[in-house]
């Protein structure tokens, strides 16, 4: 099943489709995607989504967003960094999450080296602590697309990555959440990015150093994973800061992030307006 959230008649509304290409339906009642992730049954018999009367929105706001750095072999080679022995972990703030169509906001007084990172995002569906790797996928509700937008200058200045990864609008997610039963193997998905129509990333989750099972098991050793939490699993090569010459996002750009079998996020880039 595919699930998403739209703004319809002024309210956030859950919609579902039975599979790729199937029509979208409004879910009866006031069920939220957060409720469905936590195990609430989805009522049947919804009406079709009115064409042109719905605005895509952030599917849900995660409680915790876990990020994994240096998790693609081609990225490690591109950067020239040593291969990590364990997952390189950071977090992004919940307030950084936005949906497809919403703008990534840039403030030149804060950062001038803003980069893209398209990633497979794992949506946790059940509480998990110390889960073994062989059962790790049992904790997955589904998958979505993420853009781990990154302020490279803040990363370099701080050493740790809270500011560099957690600024407002720096975590686009969506446009849909695909339930785990539709993704038979999360390690066989193409990951691509376009900036202003130019393809800049073209990788595959098969290139991950630590796969989805391994990441869930590793994180659950230290933290309780809860329904709705999201794990960003790393990005393939092709980020702007490592190009020759380096590239950074600018107001007026459009970033498209795609994971095969899930969908494509589209986010314009705009200057942040100060009050």
HUBEL-V926631 format. One record per residue. N is the residue number from 0. RES is the residue in one letter. D_CENTER is the distance of its C-alpha to the mean C-alpha in Angstrom with 2 decimals. Layout:
n={N;N}
res={RES;RES}
d_center={D_CENTER;D_CENTER}
This chain:
n={0;1;2;3;4;5;6;7;8;9;10;11;12;13;14;15;16;17;18;19;20;21;22;23;24;25;26;27;28;29;30;31;32;33;34;35;36;37;38;39;40;41;42;43;44;45;46;47;48;49;50;51;52;53;54;55;56;57;58;59;60;61;62;63;64;65;66;67;68;69;70;71;72;73;74;75;76;77;78;79;80;81;82;83;84;85;86;87;88;89;90;91;92;93;94;95;96;97;98;99;100;101;102;103;104;105;106;107;108;109;110;111;112;113;114;115;116;117;118;119;120;121;122;123;124;125;126;127;128;129;130;131;132;133;134;135;136;137;138;139;140;141;142;143;144;145;146;147;148;149;150;151;152;153;154;155;156;157;158;159;160;161;162;163;164;165;166;167;168;169;170;171;172;173;174;175;176;177;178;179;180;181;182;183;184;185;186;187;188;189;190;191;192;193;194;195;196;197;198;199;200;201;202;203;204;205;206;207;208;209;210;211;212;213;214;215;216;217;218;219;220;221;222;223;224;225;226;227;228;229;230;231;232;233;234;235;236;237;238;239;240;241;242;243;244;245;246;247;248;249;250;251;252;253;254;255;256;257;258;259;260;261;262;263;264;265;266;267;268;269;270;271;272;273;274}
res={X;X;X;X;X;X;X;X;X;X;X;X;X;X;X;X;X;X;X;X;X;X;X;X;X;X;X;X;X;X;X;X;X;X;X;X;X;X;X;X;X;X;X;X;X;X;X;X;X;X;X;X;X;X;X;X;X;X;X;X;X;X;X;X;X;X;X;X;X;X;X;X;X;X;X;X;X;X;X;X;X;X;X;X;X;X;X;X;X;X;X;X;X;X;X;X;X;X;X;X;X;X;X;X;X;X;X;X;X;X;X;X;X;X;X;X;X;X;X;X;X;X;X;X;X;X;X;X;X;X;X;X;X;X;X;X;X;X;X;X;X;X;X;X;X;X;X;X;X;X;X;X;X;X;X;X;X;X;X;X;X;X;X;X;X;X;X;X;X;X;X;X;X;X;X;X;X;X;X;X;X;X;X;X;X;X;X;X;X;X;X;X;X;X;X;X;X;X;X;X;X;X;X;X;X;X;X;X;X;X;X;X;X;X;X;X;X;X;X;X;X;X;X;X;X;X;X;X;X;X;X;X;X;X;X;X;X;X;X;X;X;X;X;X;X;X;X;X;X;X;X;X;X;X;X;X;X;X;X;X;X;X;X;X;X;X;X;X;X;X;X;X;X;X;X}
d_center={18.08;15.42;14.66;13.56;14.96;17.34;19.96;23.29;26.65;25.14;23.16;19.64;20.17;18.50;18.96;19.01;19.98;21.60;20.00;19.16;21.57;22.87;23.63;21.52;23.41;23.49;23.47;26.81;27.21;24.76;22.26;18.75;15.58;15.78;19.24;18.38;15.83;18.71;21.10;22.86;24.41;23.38;26.62;27.81;29.66;27.31;28.37;26.79;24.32;26.69;26.06;25.49;25.45;21.79;19.10;15.39;13.68;10.64;10.65;11.19;11.19;10.41;13.51;12.22;9.07;10.25;9.62;11.70;13.66;16.13;14.98;15.97;19.72;19.87;17.94;20.37;23.22;22.16;22.03;25.13;23.98;25.27;23.31;22.20;24.03;21.37;17.60;17.10;15.43;14.26;12.58;10.88;12.68;11.88;13.59;11.12;8.74;9.74;9.66;10.66;14.05;13.90;15.03;13.79;16.98;18.98;21.97;24.32;26.13;23.17;21.58;22.58;20.33;16.82;14.73;11.71;9.49;7.52;5.97;6.17;4.49;7.83;9.14;12.54;15.48;18.50;19.79;20.10;22.18;23.80;22.59;24.01;22.03;23.87;22.67;19.14;17.58;19.72;17.41;14.41;14.15;11.68;8.54;5.90;4.19;2.03;5.43;6.89;9.98;12.97;16.59;18.52;21.83;20.84;19.47;22.84;24.89;23.61;23.18;20.60;17.23;17.00;17.90;16.31;12.74;13.27;14.89;14.54;12.06;10.32;6.73;6.21;4.35;6.64;9.39;10.25;9.95;12.26;14.53;15.20;18.60;17.37;15.63;18.78;17.61;14.03;15.83;16.97;14.16;14.31;11.59;12.79;12.74;15.53;16.93;19.76;20.07;20.49;18.48;17.55;15.32;16.35;15.67;15.31;13.82;17.56;17.75;15.87;18.37;17.16;15.87;13.81;17.15;18.19;15.19;15.56;19.30;19.19;17.15;19.35;22.40;21.80;19.80;19.88;16.58;16.65;15.54;12.35;11.13;7.68;7.90;6.00;8.74;9.91;10.65;13.88;16.73;17.15;15.82;18.30;19.79;21.12;22.77;26.52;26.96;23.70;21.67;19.79;18.18;20.88;21.42;21.86;19.25;16.72;13.45;12.24;9.21;9.96;9.78;13.27;14.10;11.07;11.14;10.67;9.10;12.12;12.57;16.05;16.96;19.73;22.02;21.84;25.06;26.91;28.95}
